[in-house]
């Protein structure tokens, strides 16, 4: 759903993830984990929910060295997040 209150985005940790990712193009998984102060498994679970909704793209480029996971909002995710924020503002303004 875009343009209104969104249950997928509304969960506190997912809302924080979306707010962070809205300000950047992509971010490394560890930056998201550190922002939330949560375990890898918790962050992975929330990112999976967002990815399943089509809101987050997850990329694990292969190459030499350690594999790093990068995440970013999709255009649909950015629209859903911004629509959710607008819906929250409308609720508060009532």
PyMOL Python script that loads the backbone (N, CA, C, O; Angstrom):
from pymol import cmd

cmd.read_pdbstr("""\
ATOM      1  N   UNK A   1       0.837  -1.182   0.000  1.00  0.00           N
ATOM      2  CA  UNK A   1       0.000   0.000   0.000  1.00  0.00           C
ATOM      3  C   UNK A   1       0.881   1.243   0.000  1.00  0.00           C
ATOM      4  O   UNK A   1       1.857   1.306   0.748  1.00  0.00           O
ATOM      5  N   UNK A   2       0.562   2.206  -0.805  1.00  0.00           N
ATOM      6  CA  UNK A   2       1.298   3.462  -0.803  1.00  0.00           C
ATOM      7  C   UNK A   2       0.315   4.603  -0.615  1.00  0.00           C
ATOM      8  O   UNK A   2      -0.854   4.484  -0.981  1.00  0.00           O
ATOM      9  N   UNK A   3       0.777   5.698  -0.053  1.00  0.00           N
ATOM     10  CA  UNK A   3      -0.061   6.871   0.084  1.00  0.00           C
ATOM     11  C   UNK A   3      -0.927   6.905   1.320  1.00  0.00           C
ATOM     12  O   UNK A   3      -1.860   7.706   1.378  1.00  0.00           O
ATOM     13  N   UNK A   4      -0.661   6.069   2.319  1.00  0.00           N
ATOM     14  CA  UNK A   4      -1.458   6.099   3.534  1.00  0.00           C
ATOM     15  C   UNK A   4      -0.801   5.287   4.625  1.00  0.00           C
ATOM     16  O   UNK A   4       0.338   4.837   4.500  1.00  0.00           O
ATOM     17  N   UNK A   5      -1.555   5.111   5.706  1.00  0.00           N
ATOM     18  CA  UNK A   5      -1.067   4.330   6.836  1.00  0.00           C
ATOM     19  C   UNK A   5      -0.692   2.935   6.347  1.00  0.00           C
ATOM     20  O   UNK A   5      -1.484   2.284   5.667  1.00  0.00           O
ATOM     21  N   UNK A   6       0.493   2.478   6.684  1.00  0.00           N
ATOM     22  CA  UNK A   6       0.996   1.206   6.183  1.00  0.00           C
ATOM     23  C   UNK A   6       1.445   0.328   7.346  1.00  0.00           C
ATOM     24  O   UNK A   6       2.404   0.661   8.043  1.00  0.00           O
ATOM     25  N   UNK A   7       0.759  -0.785   7.558  1.00  0.00           N
ATOM     26  CA  UNK A   7       1.076  -1.692   8.668  1.00  0.00           C
ATOM     27  C   UNK A   7       2.480  -2.282   8.560  1.00  0.00           C
ATOM     28  O   UNK A   7       3.115  -2.551   9.580  1.00  0.00           O
ATOM     29  N   UNK A   8       2.965  -2.485   7.351  1.00  0.00           N
ATOM     30  CA  UNK A   8       4.310  -3.049   7.184  1.00  0.00           C
ATOM     31  C   UNK A   8       5.355  -2.057   7.677  1.00  0.00           C
ATOM     32  O   UNK A   8       6.289  -2.445   8.379  1.00  0.00           O
ATOM     33  N   UNK A   9       5.216  -0.815   7.330  1.00  0.00           N
ATOM     34  CA  UNK A   9       6.175   0.220   7.719  1.00  0.00           C
ATOM     35  C   UNK A   9       6.003   0.605   9.188  1.00  0.00           C
ATOM     36  O   UNK A   9       6.974   0.994   9.837  1.00  0.00           O
ATOM     37  N   UNK A  10       4.797   0.505   9.717  1.00  0.00           N
ATOM     38  CA  UNK A  10       4.473   1.052  11.030  1.00  0.00           C
ATOM     39  C   UNK A  10       5.223   0.433  12.209  1.00  0.00           C
ATOM     40  O   UNK A  10       5.469   1.123  13.199  1.00  0.00           O
ATOM     41  N   UNK A  11       5.587  -0.828  12.133  1.00  0.00           N
ATOM     42  CA  UNK A  11       6.317  -1.449  13.250  1.00  0.00           C
ATOM     43  C   UNK A  11       7.536  -0.587  13.582  1.00  0.00           C
ATOM     44  O   UNK A  11       8.261  -0.182  12.674  1.00  0.00           O
ATOM     45  N   UNK A  12       7.776  -0.299  14.861  1.00  0.00           N
ATOM     46  CA  UNK A  12       8.815   0.661  15.240  1.00  0.00           C
ATOM     47  C   UNK A  12      10.189   0.430  14.599  1.00  0.00           C
ATOM     48  O   UNK A  12      10.791   1.370  14.081  1.00  0.00           O
ATOM     49  N   UNK A  13      10.684  -0.800  14.631  1.00  0.00           N
ATOM     50  CA  UNK A  13      12.010  -1.047  14.056  1.00  0.00           C
ATOM     51  C   UNK A  13      12.001  -0.857  12.537  1.00  0.00           C
ATOM     52  O   UNK A  13      12.958  -0.328  11.972  1.00  0.00           O
ATOM     53  N   UNK A  14      10.924  -1.284  11.877  1.00  0.00           N
ATOM     54  CA  UNK A  14      10.849  -1.103  10.427  1.00  0.00           C
ATOM     55  C   UNK A  14      10.696   0.370  10.069  1.00  0.00           C
ATOM     56  O   UNK A  14      11.226   0.815   9.051  1.00  0.00           O
ATOM     57  N   UNK A  15       9.986   1.125  10.883  1.00  0.00           N
ATOM     58  CA  UNK A  15       9.856   2.559  10.659  1.00  0.00           C
ATOM     59  C   UNK A  15      11.225   3.231  10.763  1.00  0.00           C
ATOM     60  O   UNK A  15      11.555   4.106   9.962  1.00  0.00           O
ATOM     61  N   UNK A  16      12.005   2.824  11.738  1.00  0.00           N
ATOM     62  CA  UNK A  16      13.363   3.373  11.887  1.00  0.00           C
ATOM     63  C   UNK A  16      14.245   2.994  10.707  1.00  0.00           C
ATOM     64  O   UNK A  16      15.031   3.814  10.232  1.00  0.00           O
ATOM     65  N   UNK A  17      14.123   1.753  10.227  1.00  0.00           N
ATOM     66  CA  UNK A  17      14.900   1.319   9.068  1.00  0.00           C
ATOM     67  C   UNK A  17      14.536   2.175   7.854  1.00  0.00           C
ATOM     68  O   UNK A  17      15.411   2.671   7.145  1.00  0.00           O
ATOM     69  N   UNK A  18      13.239   2.339   7.628  1.00  0.00           N
ATOM     70  CA  UNK A  18      12.789   3.122   6.463  1.00  0.00           C
ATOM     71  C   UNK A  18      13.232   4.576   6.558  1.00  0.00           C
ATOM     72  O   UNK A  18      13.646   5.168   5.561  1.00  0.00           O
ATOM     73  N   UNK A  19      13.146   5.153   7.756  1.00  0.00           N
ATOM     74  CA  UNK A  19      13.572   6.544   7.938  1.00  0.00           C
ATOM     75  C   UNK A  19      15.059   6.693   7.617  1.00  0.00           C
ATOM     76  O   UNK A  19      15.467   7.648   6.957  1.00  0.00           O
ATOM     77  N   UNK A  20      15.855   5.751   8.084  1.00  0.00           N
ATOM     78  CA  UNK A  20      17.291   5.785   7.822  1.00  0.00           C
ATOM     79  C   UNK A  20      17.570   5.621   6.330  1.00  0.00           C
ATOM     80  O   UNK A  20      18.347   6.380   5.753  1.00  0.00           O
ATOM     81  N   UNK A  21      16.934   4.629   5.711  1.00  0.00           N
ATOM     82  CA  UNK A  21      17.191   4.356   4.296  1.00  0.00           C
ATOM     83  C   UNK A  21      16.634   5.436   3.382  1.00  0.00           C
ATOM     84  O   UNK A  21      17.110   5.596   2.258  1.00  0.00           O
ATOM     85  N   UNK A  22      15.632   6.182   3.843  1.00  0.00           N
ATOM     86  CA  UNK A  22      15.079   7.259   3.026  1.00  0.00           C
ATOM     87  C   UNK A  22      16.109   8.382   2.824  1.00  0.00           C
ATOM     88  O   UNK A  22      16.044   9.132   1.850  1.00  0.00           O
ATOM     89  N   UNK A  23      17.050   8.481   3.756  1.00  0.00           N
ATOM     90  CA  UNK A  23      18.048   9.552   3.700  1.00  0.00           C
ATOM     91  C   UNK A  23      19.297   9.174   2.902  1.00  0.00           C
ATOM     92  O   UNK A  23      20.157  10.023   2.666  1.00  0.00           O
ATOM     93  N   UNK A  24      19.404   7.910   2.485  1.00  0.00           N
ATOM     94  CA  UNK A  24      20.592   7.441   1.766  1.00  0.00           C
ATOM     95  C   UNK A  24      20.166   6.633   0.536  1.00  0.00           C
ATOM     96  O   UNK A  24      19.001   6.258   0.398  1.00  0.00           O
ATOM     97  N   UNK A  25      21.112   6.376  -0.337  1.00  0.00           N
ATOM     98  CA  UNK A  25      20.828   5.524  -1.492  1.00  0.00           C
ATOM     99  C   UNK A  25      20.830   4.065  -1.068  1.00  0.00           C
ATOM    100  O   UNK A  25      19.870   3.336  -1.321  1.00  0.00           O
ATOM    101  N   UNK A  26      21.908   3.640  -0.425  1.00  0.00           N
ATOM    102  CA  UNK A  26      22.024   2.299   0.140  1.00  0.00           C
ATOM    103  C   UNK A  26      22.818   2.389   1.428  1.00  0.00           C
ATOM    104  O   UNK A  26      23.522   3.368   1.677  1.00  0.00           O
ATOM    105  N   UNK A  27      22.694   1.357   2.236  1.00  0.00           N
ATOM    106  CA  UNK A  27      23.460   1.296   3.481  1.00  0.00           C
ATOM    107  C   UNK A  27      23.893  -0.144   3.717  1.00  0.00           C
ATOM    108  O   UNK A  27      23.200  -1.085   3.330  1.00  0.00           O
ATOM    109  N   UNK A  28      25.034  -0.300   4.351  1.00  0.00           N
ATOM    110  CA  UNK A  28      25.503  -1.635   4.691  1.00  0.00           C
ATOM    111  C   UNK A  28      24.674  -2.170   5.864  1.00  0.00           C
ATOM    112  O   UNK A  28      24.255  -1.421   6.747  1.00  0.00           O
ATOM    113  N   UNK A  29      24.454  -3.464   5.844  1.00  0.00           N
ATOM    114  CA  UNK A  29      23.669  -4.127   6.889  1.00  0.00           C
ATOM    115  C   UNK A  29      24.157  -3.729   8.285  1.00  0.00           C
ATOM    116  O   UNK A  29      23.349  -3.468   9.176  1.00  0.00           O
ATOM    117  N   UNK A  30      25.460  -3.682   8.470  1.00  0.00           N
ATOM    118  CA  UNK A  30      26.003  -3.367   9.799  1.00  0.00           C
ATOM    119  C   UNK A  30      25.601  -1.974  10.267  1.00  0.00           C
ATOM    120  O   UNK A  30      25.423  -1.759  11.466  1.00  0.00           O
ATOM    121  N   UNK A  31      25.456  -1.029   9.349  1.00  0.00           N
ATOM    122  CA  UNK A  31      25.022   0.319   9.727  1.00  0.00           C
ATOM    123  C   UNK A  31      23.581   0.298  10.223  1.00  0.00           C
ATOM    124  O   UNK A  31      23.240   0.987  11.184  1.00  0.00           O
ATOM    125  N   UNK A  32      22.746  -0.487   9.572  1.00  0.00           N
ATOM    126  CA  UNK A  32      21.349  -0.618  10.001  1.00  0.00           C
ATOM    127  C   UNK A  32      21.298  -1.307  11.363  1.00  0.00           C
ATOM    128  O   UNK A  32      20.561  -0.881  12.253  1.00  0.00           O
ATOM    129  N   UNK A  33      22.077  -2.361  11.519  1.00  0.00           N
ATOM    130  CA  UNK A  33      22.133  -3.086  12.789  1.00  0.00           C
ATOM    131  C   UNK A  33      22.570  -2.164  13.919  1.00  0.00           C
ATOM    132  O   UNK A  33      21.974  -2.165  14.996  1.00  0.00           O
ATOM    133  N   UNK A  34      23.618  -1.375  13.670  1.00  0.00           N
ATOM    134  CA  UNK A  34      24.124  -0.470  14.696  1.00  0.00           C
ATOM    135  C   UNK A  34      23.111   0.618  15.028  1.00  0.00           C
ATOM    136  O   UNK A  34      22.974   1.003  16.189  1.00  0.00           O
ATOM    137  N   UNK A  35      22.403   1.114  14.026  1.00  0.00           N
ATOM    138  CA  UNK A  35      21.362   2.116  14.247  1.00  0.00           C
ATOM    139  C   UNK A  35      20.286   1.581  15.190  1.00  0.00           C
ATOM    140  O   UNK A  35      19.857   2.269  16.117  1.00  0.00           O
ATOM    141  N   UNK A  36      19.859   0.350  14.941  1.00  0.00           N
ATOM    142  CA  UNK A  36      18.798  -0.238  15.758  1.00  0.00           C
ATOM    143  C   UNK A  36      19.299  -0.751  17.094  1.00  0.00           C
ATOM    144  O   UNK A  36      18.525  -0.876  18.043  1.00  0.00           O
ATOM    145  N   UNK A  37      20.591  -1.049  17.175  1.00  0.00           N
ATOM    146  CA  UNK A  37      21.127  -1.643  18.400  1.00  0.00           C
ATOM    147  C   UNK A  37      20.535  -3.016  18.646  1.00  0.00           C
ATOM    148  O   UNK A  37      20.285  -3.403  19.787  1.00  0.00           O
ATOM    149  N   UNK A  38      20.314  -3.750  17.562  1.00  0.00           N
ATOM    150  CA  UNK A  38      19.654  -5.048  17.642  1.00  0.00           C
ATOM    151  C   UNK A  38      20.575  -6.135  17.099  1.00  0.00           C
ATOM    152  O   UNK A  38      21.567  -5.853  16.427  1.00  0.00           O
ATOM    153  N   UNK A  39      20.229  -7.366  17.401  1.00  0.00           N
ATOM    154  CA  UNK A  39      20.982  -8.519  16.908  1.00  0.00           C
ATOM    155  C   UNK A  39      20.780  -8.673  15.402  1.00  0.00           C
ATOM    156  O   UNK A  39      19.776  -8.230  14.845  1.00  0.00           O
ATOM    157  N   UNK A  40      21.748  -9.306  14.763  1.00  0.00           N
ATOM    158  CA  UNK A  40      21.664  -9.552  13.319  1.00  0.00           C
ATOM    159  C   UNK A  40      20.355 -10.237  12.945  1.00  0.00           C
ATOM    160  O   UNK A  40      19.732  -9.878  11.945  1.00  0.00           O
ATOM    161  N   UNK A  41      19.934 -11.219  13.737  1.00  0.00           N
ATOM    162  CA  UNK A  41      18.720 -11.973  13.412  1.00  0.00           C
ATOM    163  C   UNK A  41      17.483 -11.091  13.439  1.00  0.00           C
ATOM    164  O   UNK A  41      16.577 -11.271  12.624  1.00  0.00           O
ATOM    165  N   UNK A  42      17.433 -10.148  14.357  1.00  0.00           N
ATOM    166  CA  UNK A  42      16.286  -9.235  14.453  1.00  0.00           C
ATOM    167  C   UNK A  42      16.252  -8.314  13.235  1.00  0.00           C
ATOM    168  O   UNK A  42      15.200  -8.105  12.632  1.00  0.00           O
ATOM    169  N   UNK A  43      17.401  -7.776  12.885  1.00  0.00           N
ATOM    170  CA  UNK A  43      17.489  -6.890  11.721  1.00  0.00           C
ATOM    171  C   UNK A  43      17.128  -7.663  10.461  1.00  0.00           C
ATOM    172  O   UNK A  43      16.374  -7.165   9.624  1.00  0.00           O
ATOM    173  N   UNK A  44      17.652  -8.861  10.318  1.00  0.00           N
ATOM    174  CA  UNK A  44      17.352  -9.693   9.152  1.00  0.00           C
ATOM    175  C   UNK A  44      15.859  -9.952   9.025  1.00  0.00           C
ATOM    176  O   UNK A  44      15.306  -9.903   7.926  1.00  0.00           O
ATOM    177  N   UNK A  45      15.212 -10.226  10.138  1.00  0.00           N
ATOM    178  CA  UNK A  45      13.767 -10.496  10.121  1.00  0.00           C
ATOM    179  C   UNK A  45      13.005  -9.272   9.615  1.00  0.00           C
ATOM    180  O   UNK A  45      12.125  -9.404   8.765  1.00  0.00           O
ATOM    181  N   UNK A  46      13.327  -8.102  10.119  1.00  0.00           N
ATOM    182  CA  UNK A  46      12.630  -6.884   9.694  1.00  0.00           C
ATOM    183  C   UNK A  46      12.927  -6.549   8.232  1.00  0.00           C
ATOM    184  O   UNK A  46      12.037  -6.116   7.499  1.00  0.00           O
ATOM    185  N   UNK A  47      14.164  -6.746   7.814  1.00  0.00           N
ATOM    186  CA  UNK A  47      14.506  -6.495   6.411  1.00  0.00           C
ATOM    187  C   UNK A  47      13.781  -7.470   5.491  1.00  0.00           C
ATOM    188  O   UNK A  47      13.381  -7.100   4.387  1.00  0.00           O
ATOM    189  N   UNK A  48      13.610  -8.705   5.933  1.00  0.00           N
ATOM    190  CA  UNK A  48      12.892  -9.697   5.127  1.00  0.00           C
ATOM    191  C   UNK A  48      11.438  -9.292   4.945  1.00  0.00           C
ATOM    192  O   UNK A  48      10.899  -9.412   3.845  1.00  0.00           O
ATOM    193  N   UNK A  49      10.795  -8.812   6.005  1.00  0.00           N
ATOM    194  CA  UNK A  49       9.413  -8.351   5.902  1.00  0.00           C
ATOM    195  C   UNK A  49       9.318  -7.204   4.895  1.00  0.00           C
ATOM    196  O   UNK A  49       8.428  -7.186   4.045  1.00  0.00           O
ATOM    197  N   UNK A  50      10.236  -6.256   4.999  1.00  0.00           N
ATOM    198  CA  UNK A  50      10.237  -5.125   4.072  1.00  0.00           C
ATOM    199  C   UNK A  50      10.536  -5.574   2.641  1.00  0.00           C
ATOM    200  O   UNK A  50       9.942  -5.064   1.691  1.00  0.00           O
ATOM    201  N   UNK A  51      11.453  -6.524   2.489  1.00  0.00           N
ATOM    202  CA  UNK A  51      11.787  -7.032   1.156  1.00  0.00           C
ATOM    203  C   UNK A  51      10.615  -7.809   0.560  1.00  0.00           C
ATOM    204  O   UNK A  51      10.328  -7.679  -0.630  1.00  0.00           O
ATOM    205  N   UNK A  52       9.941  -8.607   1.369  1.00  0.00           N
ATOM    206  CA  UNK A  52       8.789  -9.379   0.890  1.00  0.00           C
ATOM    207  C   UNK A  52       7.659  -8.467   0.427  1.00  0.00           C
ATOM    208  O   UNK A  52       6.887  -8.820  -0.465  1.00  0.00           O
ATOM    209  N   UNK A  53       7.570  -7.293   1.040  1.00  0.00           N
ATOM    210  CA  UNK A  53       6.556  -6.311   0.640  1.00  0.00           C
ATOM    211  C   UNK A  53       7.000  -5.520  -0.593  1.00  0.00           C
ATOM    212  O   UNK A  53       6.218  -4.750  -1.151  1.00  0.00           O
ATOM    213  N   UNK A  54       8.235  -5.704  -1.012  1.00  0.00           N
ATOM    214  CA  UNK A  54       8.767  -4.974  -2.163  1.00  0.00           C
ATOM    215  C   UNK A  54       9.295  -3.597  -1.807  1.00  0.00           C
ATOM    216  O   UNK A  54       9.507  -2.767  -2.690  1.00  0.00           O
ATOM    217  N   UNK A  55       9.509  -3.346  -0.526  1.00  0.00           N
ATOM    218  CA  UNK A  55       9.922  -2.027  -0.061  1.00  0.00           C
ATOM    219  C   UNK A  55      11.437  -1.858   0.041  1.00  0.00           C
ATOM    220  O   UNK A  55      11.941  -0.735   0.003  1.00  0.00           O
ATOM    221  N   UNK A  56      12.159  -2.964   0.169  1.00  0.00           N
ATOM    222  CA  UNK A  56      13.606  -2.914   0.340  1.00  0.00           C
ATOM    223  C   UNK A  56      14.263  -3.882  -0.638  1.00  0.00           C
ATOM    224  O   UNK A  56      13.793  -5.003  -0.833  1.00  0.00           O
ATOM    225  N   UNK A  57      15.348  -3.435  -1.245  1.00  0.00           N
ATOM    226  CA  UNK A  57      16.178  -4.300  -2.079  1.00  0.00           C
ATOM    227  C   UNK A  57      17.408  -4.685  -1.271  1.00  0.00           C
ATOM    228  O   UNK A  57      18.047  -3.835  -0.651  1.00  0.00           O
ATOM    229  N   UNK A  58      17.732  -5.965  -1.283  1.00  0.00           N
ATOM    230  CA  UNK A  58      18.898  -6.475  -0.554  1.00  0.00           C
ATOM    231  C   UNK A  58      19.886  -7.001  -1.578  1.00  0.00           C
ATOM    232  O   UNK A  58      19.530  -7.792  -2.451  1.00  0.00           O
ATOM    233  N   UNK A  59      21.140  -6.552  -1.464  1.00  0.00           N
ATOM    234  CA  UNK A  59      22.163  -6.943  -2.423  1.00  0.00           C
ATOM    235  C   UNK A  59      23.369  -7.480  -1.676  1.00  0.00           C
ATOM    236  O   UNK A  59      23.860  -6.850  -0.739  1.00  0.00           O
ATOM    237  N   UNK A  60      23.846  -8.648  -2.094  1.00  0.00           N
ATOM    238  CA  UNK A  60      25.056  -9.243  -1.525  1.00  0.00           C
ATOM    239  C   UNK A  60      26.043  -9.481  -2.663  1.00  0.00           C
ATOM    240  O   UNK A  60      26.159 -10.599  -3.164  1.00  0.00           O
ATOM    241  N   UNK A  61      26.752  -8.433  -3.069  1.00  0.00           N
ATOM    242  CA  UNK A  61      27.695  -8.620  -4.174  1.00  0.00           C
ATOM    243  C   UNK A  61      28.808  -9.589  -3.786  1.00  0.00           C
ATOM    244  O   UNK A  61      29.360  -9.520  -2.688  1.00  0.00           O
ATOM    245  N   UNK A  62      29.119 -10.481  -4.698  1.00  0.00           N
ATOM    246  CA  UNK A  62      30.190 -11.437  -4.441  1.00  0.00           C
ATOM    247  C   UNK A  62      31.483 -10.907  -5.031  1.00  0.00           C
ATOM    248  O   UNK A  62      31.481 -10.116  -5.975  1.00  0.00           O
ATOM    249  N   UNK A  63      32.543 -11.342  -4.477  1.00  0.00           N
ATOM    250  CA  UNK A  63      33.856 -10.907  -4.935  1.00  0.00           C
ATOM    251  C   UNK A  63      34.897 -11.393  -3.958  1.00  0.00           C
ATOM    252  O   UNK A  63      34.683 -12.359  -3.225  1.00  0.00           O
ATOM    253  N   UNK A  64      35.998 -10.729  -3.955  1.00  0.00           N
ATOM    254  CA  UNK A  64      37.053 -11.127  -3.024  1.00  0.00           C
ATOM    255  C   UNK A  64      36.747 -10.602  -1.630  1.00  0.00           C
ATOM    256  O   UNK A  64      36.152  -9.536  -1.470  1.00  0.00           O
ATOM    257  N   UNK A  65      37.155 -11.349  -0.644  1.00  0.00           N
ATOM    258  CA  UNK A  65      37.017 -10.903   0.728  1.00  0.00           C
ATOM    259  C   UNK A  65      35.639 -11.168   1.309  1.00  0.00           C
ATOM    260  O   UNK A  65      34.866 -11.982   0.803  1.00  0.00           O
ATOM    261  N   UNK A  66      35.367 -10.473   2.358  1.00  0.00           N
ATOM    262  CA  UNK A  66      34.133 -10.633   3.105  1.00  0.00           C
ATOM    263  C   UNK A  66      32.942 -10.153   2.286  1.00  0.00           C
ATOM    264  O   UNK A  66      32.994  -9.094   1.659  1.00  0.00           O
ATOM    265  N   UNK A  67      31.877 -10.933   2.296  1.00  0.00           N
ATOM    266  CA  UNK A  67      30.652 -10.543   1.596  1.00  0.00           C
ATOM    267  C   UNK A  67      29.895  -9.565   2.490  1.00  0.00           C
ATOM    268  O   UNK A  67      29.614  -9.856   3.653  1.00  0.00           O
ATOM    269  N   UNK A  68      29.575  -8.419   1.937  1.00  0.00           N
ATOM    270  CA  UNK A  68      28.832  -7.406   2.684  1.00  0.00           C
ATOM    271  C   UNK A  68      27.435  -7.306   2.098  1.00  0.00           C
ATOM    272  O   UNK A  68      27.246  -7.379   0.884  1.00  0.00           O
ATOM    273  N   UNK A  69      26.471  -7.141   2.972  1.00  0.00           N
ATOM    274  CA  UNK A  69      25.086  -7.013   2.543  1.00  0.00           C
ATOM    275  C   UNK A  69      24.715  -5.541   2.521  1.00  0.00           C
ATOM    276  O   UNK A  69      24.939  -4.812   3.488  1.00  0.00           O
ATOM    277  N   UNK A  70      24.142  -5.115   1.396  1.00  0.00           N
ATOM    278  CA  UNK A  70      23.707  -3.732   1.224  1.00  0.00           C
ATOM    279  C   UNK A  70      22.192  -3.703   1.078  1.00  0.00           C
ATOM    280  O   UNK A  70      21.605  -4.581   0.445  1.00  0.00           O
ATOM    281  N   UNK A  71      21.570  -2.699   1.661  1.00  0.00           N
ATOM    282  CA  UNK A  71      20.115  -2.566   1.579  1.00  0.00           C
ATOM    283  C   UNK A  71      19.756  -1.148   1.157  1.00  0.00           C
ATOM    284  O   UNK A  71      20.485  -0.197   1.437  1.00  0.00           O
ATOM    285  N   UNK A  72      18.632  -1.026   0.488  1.00  0.00           N
ATOM    286  CA  UNK A  72      18.142   0.283   0.071  1.00  0.00           C
ATOM    287  C   UNK A  72      16.652   0.221  -0.180  1.00  0.00           C
ATOM    288  O   UNK A  72      16.111  -0.834  -0.514  1.00  0.00           O
ATOM    289  N   UNK A  73      15.998   1.341  -0.019  1.00  0.00           N
ATOM    290  CA  UNK A  73      14.570   1.406  -0.313  1.00  0.00           C
ATOM    291  C   UNK A  73      14.347   1.323  -1.815  1.00  0.00           C
ATOM    292  O   UNK A  73      15.095   1.909  -2.597  1.00  0.00           O
ATOM    293  N   UNK A  74      13.326   0.601  -2.205  1.00  0.00           N
ATOM    294  CA  UNK A  74      12.894   0.597  -3.602  1.00  0.00           C
ATOM    295  C   UNK A  74      12.037   1.844  -3.807  1.00  0.00           C
ATOM    296  O   UNK A  74      11.649   2.482  -2.829  1.00  0.00           O
ATOM    297  N   UNK A  75      11.734   2.206  -5.047  1.00  0.00           N
ATOM    298  CA  UNK A  75      10.809   3.339  -5.254  1.00  0.00           C
ATOM    299  C   UNK A  75       9.466   3.118  -4.546  1.00  0.00           C
ATOM    300  O   UNK A  75       8.878   4.060  -4.015  1.00  0.00           O
ATOM    301  N   UNK A  76       8.988   1.870  -4.544  1.00  0.00           N
ATOM    302  CA  UNK A  76       7.732   1.560  -3.851  1.00  0.00           C
ATOM    303  C   UNK A  76       7.886   1.727  -2.342  1.00  0.00           C
ATOM    304  O   UNK A  76       6.980   2.209  -1.663  1.00  0.00           O
ATOM    305  N   UNK A  77       9.043   1.325  -1.832  1.00  0.00           N
ATOM    306  CA  UNK A  77       9.309   1.464  -0.402  1.00  0.00           C
ATOM    307  C   UNK A  77       9.404   2.914   0.021  1.00  0.00           C
ATOM    308  O   UNK A  77       8.897   3.299   1.075  1.00  0.00           O
ATOM    309  N   UNK A  78      10.055   3.715  -0.804  1.00  0.00           N
ATOM    310  CA  UNK A  78      10.170   5.151  -0.502  1.00  0.00           C
ATOM    311  C   UNK A  78       8.788   5.797  -0.496  1.00  0.00           C
ATOM    312  O   UNK A  78       8.481   6.605   0.381  1.00  0.00           O
ATOM    313  N   UNK A  79       7.952   5.438  -1.479  1.00  0.00           N
ATOM    314  CA  UNK A  79       6.592   5.988  -1.546  1.00  0.00           C
ATOM    315  C   UNK A  79       5.758   5.527  -0.355  1.00  0.00           C
ATOM    316  O   UNK A  79       5.002   6.311   0.218  1.00  0.00           O
ATOM    317  N   UNK A  80       5.895   4.256   0.018  1.00  0.00           N
ATOM    318  CA  UNK A  80       5.141   3.726   1.159  1.00  0.00           C
ATOM    319  C   UNK A  80       5.561   4.423   2.452  1.00  0.00           C
ATOM    320  O   UNK A  80       4.716   4.803   3.263  1.00  0.00           O
ATOM    321  N   UNK A  81       6.870   4.586   2.639  1.00  0.00           N
ATOM    322  CA  UNK A  81       7.366   5.257   3.845  1.00  0.00           C
ATOM    323  C   UNK A  81       6.867   6.697   3.914  1.00  0.00           C
ATOM    324  O   UNK A  81       6.349   7.130   4.944  1.00  0.00           O
ATOM    325  N   UNK A  82       7.018   7.420   2.844  1.00  0.00           N
ATOM    326  CA  UNK A  82       6.599   8.830   2.838  1.00  0.00           C
ATOM    327  C   UNK A  82       5.084   8.959   2.990  1.00  0.00           C
ATOM    328  O   UNK A  82       4.602   9.876   3.655  1.00  0.00           O
ATOM    329  N   UNK A  83       4.337   8.048   2.377  1.00  0.00           N
ATOM    330  CA  UNK A  83       2.883   8.052   2.548  1.00  0.00           C
ATOM    331  C   UNK A  83       2.488   7.754   3.979  1.00  0.00           C
ATOM    332  O   UNK A  83       1.543   8.341   4.506  1.00  0.00           O
ATOM    333  N   UNK A  84       3.215   6.837   4.609  1.00  0.00           N
ATOM    334  CA  UNK A  84       2.941   6.498   6.008  1.00  0.00           C
ATOM    335  C   UNK A  84       3.228   7.684   6.919  1.00  0.00           C
ATOM    336  O   UNK A  84       2.448   7.981   7.824  1.00  0.00           O
ATOM    337  N   UNK A  85       4.345   8.360   6.680  1.00  0.00           N
ATOM    338  CA  UNK A  85       4.684   9.546   7.481  1.00  0.00           C
ATOM    339  C   UNK A  85       3.612  10.624   7.305  1.00  0.00           C
ATOM    340  O   UNK A  85       3.217  11.270   8.276  1.00  0.00           O
ATOM    341  N   UNK A  86       3.145  10.817   6.083  1.00  0.00           N
ATOM    342  CA  UNK A  86       2.086  11.811   5.842  1.00  0.00           C
ATOM    343  C   UNK A  86       0.807  11.417   6.574  1.00  0.00           C
ATOM    344  O   UNK A  86       0.115  12.277   7.118  1.00  0.00           O
ATOM    345  N   UNK A  87       0.488  10.119   6.592  1.00  0.00           N
ATOM    346  CA  UNK A  87      -0.712   9.661   7.304  1.00  0.00           C
ATOM    347  C   UNK A  87      -0.563   9.888   8.806  1.00  0.00           C
ATOM    348  O   UNK A  87      -1.524  10.279   9.469  1.00  0.00           O
ATOM    349  N   UNK A  88       0.623   9.646   9.345  1.00  0.00           N
ATOM    350  CA  UNK A  88       0.850   9.897  10.776  1.00  0.00           C
ATOM    351  C   UNK A  88       0.727  11.381  11.104  1.00  0.00           C
ATOM    352  O   UNK A  88       0.163  11.755  12.132  1.00  0.00           O
ATOM    353  N   UNK A  89       1.260  12.220  10.223  1.00  0.00           N
ATOM    354  CA  UNK A  89       1.138  13.665  10.437  1.00  0.00           C
ATOM    355  C   UNK A  89      -0.320  14.100  10.414  1.00  0.00           C
ATOM    356  O   UNK A  89      -0.727  14.955  11.200  1.00  0.00           O
ATOM    357  N   UNK A  90      -1.106  13.515   9.519  1.00  0.00           N
ATOM    358  CA  UNK A  90      -2.535  13.850   9.431  1.00  0.00           C
ATOM    359  C   UNK A  90      -3.266  13.419  10.710  1.00  0.00           C
ATOM    360  O   UNK A  90      -4.152  14.125  11.192  1.00  0.00           O
ATOM    361  N   UNK A  91      -2.892  12.270  11.246  1.00  0.00           N
ATOM    362  CA  UNK A  91      -3.508  11.795  12.486  1.00  0.00           C
ATOM    363  C   UNK A  91      -3.182  12.742  13.639  1.00  0.00           C
ATOM    364  O   UNK A  91      -4.052  13.091  14.436  1.00  0.00           O
ATOM    365  N   UNK A  92      -1.930  13.147  13.713  1.00  0.00           N
ATOM    366  CA  UNK A  92      -1.483  14.044  14.791  1.00  0.00           C
ATOM    367  C   UNK A  92      -2.147  15.414  14.672  1.00  0.00           C
ATOM    368  O   UNK A  92      -2.438  16.055  15.682  1.00  0.00           O
ATOM    369  N   UNK A  93      -2.385  15.856  13.455  1.00  0.00           N
ATOM    370  CA  UNK A  93      -2.975  17.184  13.213  1.00  0.00           C
ATOM    371  C   UNK A  93      -4.457  17.234  13.542  1.00  0.00           C
ATOM    372  O   UNK A  93      -5.022  18.318  13.683  1.00  0.00           O
ATOM    373  N   UNK A  94      -5.086  16.086  13.664  1.00  0.00           N
ATOM    374  CA  UNK A  94      -6.542  16.075  13.925  1.00  0.00           C
ATOM    375  C   UNK A  94      -6.876  16.597  15.297  1.00  0.00           C
ATOM    376  O   UNK A  94      -8.048  16.652  15.669  1.00  0.00           O
TER     377      UNK A  94
END
""", "prot")
cmd.dss("prot")
cmd.show_as("cartoon", "prot")
cmd.util.cbc("prot")
cmd.orient("prot")
